Amino acid sequence: MRPFRALLIRDLKLAARVGGSGLMGLVFFLSIVTLIPFALGPDLNLLSRIGPAILWIAALLATLIGLDRLFQADQEDGSLDLLRLSETPMEMVVLAKVTAHWLVTGLPLALAAPFFGLLVALTPESMLAMVATLLVGTPALTFIGAVGAALTASLRRGGLILAILVLPFMIPTLIFGVSAATAATGGTIPFATPFLILIALSLVAAVVGTVGAAAALRSGE
Amino acid sequence: MVIRQDRGRGDRVLRLHVENLACSRGERRIFEGLSFALDSGDALLVLGRNGAGKSSLLDILAGRLAPAGGSLALEEAGGRSLSECLHYVGHRDALKAALTAEENLTFARDFLGSPALAPREALAALGLAHAARLPVAYLSAGQRRRVALARLLVAERSLWLLDEPTAALDAASQETLLRLIDEHRRKGGIVIATTHQPLALAEAKTIRIERPAPDRSAFVVADGEGA
């Protein structure tokens, strides 16, 4: 557990320092959500109807921010070689790095959702549903992204390839995230049905993402 | 490739066997037929011109690169794998520029396990006590190399792989490094260093990796006791 904690703390510190991706995702999220009302016009009914979809797409794009550097930064300065020298399996290394990344990108997005919900005229119960769906859905996005990040770690300009690689795999999360958030404000399906599938997606992504990213890092070089 | 794992005897007796090792990068054969054996307290200098394959040899030993043939084995007390028994200091410093020297070493100490010196003591041993609280980004190339070398002291590992360890170091730091290597060997460790400058290690074995002649693949000559 000690190496895991050491790596987690190191990555959290790095995110907080100059040049870290700390709050960039959040600022990017804000920019996208602010743009939409300007583009659509002040139709509050329309905005509150498509609000959850806007927030989810913004969250998905914001997750991609900084994801390309997740393993690439370690690859470039040689830290990845150091990480290979521990008795800690690569899976634990991936898990620590992804957890740190989610804590500084995914978690702030979920917590800030009520504030951003104001910009797209969400109702209070809809805001609550947004927080819940982002909280359980963003880990899936981060873990899926981690596989792409590991595959593109040694590529220059890997960020674009990364986005193209992982976005298709994020579609199921997007579908069930939005449908759960929408179901909270009425509709024909109960909230629990898509919400439980969203949780399942996150759990599957956590396992597949960790093993996949570790395998990609091992076979890299 | 075979990596054997021999359960050790009681005390800290090390033996590193490398037999008939071959290395390819892409289609190109870098070297082949490389054999040596090192015991506790031995040092091996790997000589050769730029691009001859010195770093590739260290990469194979560190587990970063799969050998194209041959075998590696380490006999040591305890059943750990080769990569868990070694320190690797290469061209890339593996330091985080945004973190201070001390934070970098604290991480290495916690992550690598079997902690030895405290980060500050390790920095002091390399004459960098004053830089402990400075972000690594502010340090010069030589100072960064010394922080990377301080990593050798914060975690106890018996095999040191040093890739051009004296690069960017001034005369005084080179002296310090040689002293640290001697100390490590006295305690029963093994050091493998690549270099193209003379490195004054007592009773070091040397091997020279030659660049391949046009008509044949690379080969290794001059396996013997050095100065």
Contacts between the chains, C-beta under 8 A, distances in Angstrom:
chain1	res1	chain2	res2	distance
A	2	B	110	5.6
A	2	B	111	8.0
A	2	B	113	7.3
A	3	B	110	6.6
A	3	B	111	4.6
A	3	B	112	7.8
A	3	B	113	6.8
A	5	B	110	7.4
A	6	B	106	7.8
A	6	B	107	5.4
A	6	B	110	3.5
A	6	B	111	4.7
A	7	B	107	7.5
A	7	B	111	6.1
A	9	B	107	7.8
A	10	B	96	7.1
A	10	B	99	7.2
A	10	B	103	7.6
A	10	B	107	4.6
A	13	B	98	7.9
A	13	B	99	6.3
A	13	B	103	6.8
A	14	B	96	6.0
A	14	B	98	5.7
A	14	B	99	6.8
A	17	B	98	3.9
A	17	B	99	7.1
A	17	B	135	7.9
A	18	B	98	6.1
A	19	B	98	5.9
A	20	B	98	6.7
A	76	B	92	7.5
A	77	B	92	5.7
A	77	B	93	6.7
A	77	B	94	6.3
A	77	B	95	6.7
A	77	B	96	7.0
A	77	B	97	7.4
A	78	B	90	6.2
A	78	B	91	7.6
A	78	B	92	2.8
A	78	B	93	6.1
A	78	B	94	3.9
A	79	B	94	4.7
A	79	B	95	7.8
A	79	B	96	6.8
A	81	B	62	6.8
A	81	B	64	6.0
A	81	B	88	6.1
A	81	B	90	7.0
A	81	B	92	7.4
A	81	B	94	6.2
A	82	B	88	7.6
A	82	B	94	4.3
A	82	B	108	6.8
A	82	B	111	7.5
A	82	B	112	7.8
A	83	B	111	7.5
A	84	B	62	7.7
A	84	B	63	6.5
A	84	B	64	6.9
A	84	B	83	6.4
A	85	B	62	7.3
A	85	B	83	5.4
A	85	B	84	7.0
A	85	B	86	6.7
A	85	B	87	7.5
A	85	B	88	6.4
A	85	B	112	6.5
A	86	B	84	7.1
A	86	B	111	5.6
A	86	B	112	5.8
A	86	B	113	6.7
A	87	B	80	6.8
A	87	B	81	7.9
A	87	B	84	4.8
A	87	B	113	6.4
A	88	B	111	7.4
A	221	B	64	5.8
A	221	B	65	6.6
